[in-house]
């Protein structure tokens, strides 16, 4: 107890991906997600997938790390 981890905790983001036009898509179904609301004083963002009827919550700080889809040029 009381130890600090020295390793980076930057996990790979796999629930969503970004296309070249900047849209965020749900990795499960490939459909775009819509921003639903801000929570925790703006620190968390809730996105909603109409295709899956699922809410995807992302911390604001990971938005710049959302990966671009492989072959994103073909998707847009």
C-alpha positions in Angstrom: 0.0 0.0 0.0 1.1 3.5 -0.6 3.3 2.6 -3.6 3.1 4.7 -6.8 3.1 2.9 -10.1 6.0 4.1 -12.3 4.6 2.6 -15.6 2.4 4.6 -17.9 -1.3 3.7 -17.8 -2.1 4.9 -21.3 -4.4 2.2 -22.4 -5.2 1.6 -26.1 -8.7 3.0 -27.0 -10.7 0.2 -28.7 -14.3 1.2 -28.2 -14.3 4.0 -30.7 -12.3 5.2 -33.7 -12.0 8.3 -35.8 -12.4 8.7 -39.5 -10.5 11.2 -41.6 -13.4 13.7 -41.5 -13.0 13.7 -37.7 -16.2 11.8 -36.9 -16.1 9.4 -34.0 -17.5 5.9 -34.7 -18.5 3.0 -32.5 -16.0 0.1 -33.1 -18.7 -2.5 -32.4 -21.0 -1.6 -35.3 -19.0 1.0 -37.3 -21.7 3.7 -37.0 -21.0 7.3 -35.9 -21.8 8.2 -32.3 -23.4 11.4 -31.2 -22.4 13.5 -28.3 -25.2 13.2 -25.7 -23.9 15.1 -22.7 -21.0 16.2 -20.5 -20.6 14.7 -17.0 -18.3 15.2 -14.0 -17.9 18.9 -14.7 -17.0 18.3 -18.3 -14.3 15.7 -17.6 -16.4 12.9 -19.1 -18.3 12.9 -22.3 -21.2 10.5 -23.1 -21.7 9.5 -26.7 -24.7 7.6 -28.0 -24.7 5.0 -30.7 -28.1 4.9 -32.4 -27.4 1.6 -34.1 -26.6 -0.3 -30.9 -28.7 1.9 -28.5 -25.6 2.1 -26.3 -23.9 4.9 -24.4 -20.1 5.2 -24.7 -18.4 7.3 -22.0 -15.0 8.7 -22.6 -12.8 10.9 -20.4 -12.3 14.3 -22.1 -8.5 13.8 -21.9 -8.5 10.8 -24.3 -10.2 12.6 -27.2 -6.8 13.4 -28.8 -5.7 9.8 -28.6 -8.7 8.2 -30.4 -7.1 6.2 -33.2 -7.9 6.7 -36.9 -9.4 3.7 -38.6 -7.2 1.6 -40.8 -8.3 2.5 -44.3 -10.2 5.5 -43.0 -10.0 7.1 -46.5 -12.2 4.3 -47.8 -14.8 4.8 -45.0 -15.5 8.5 -45.5 
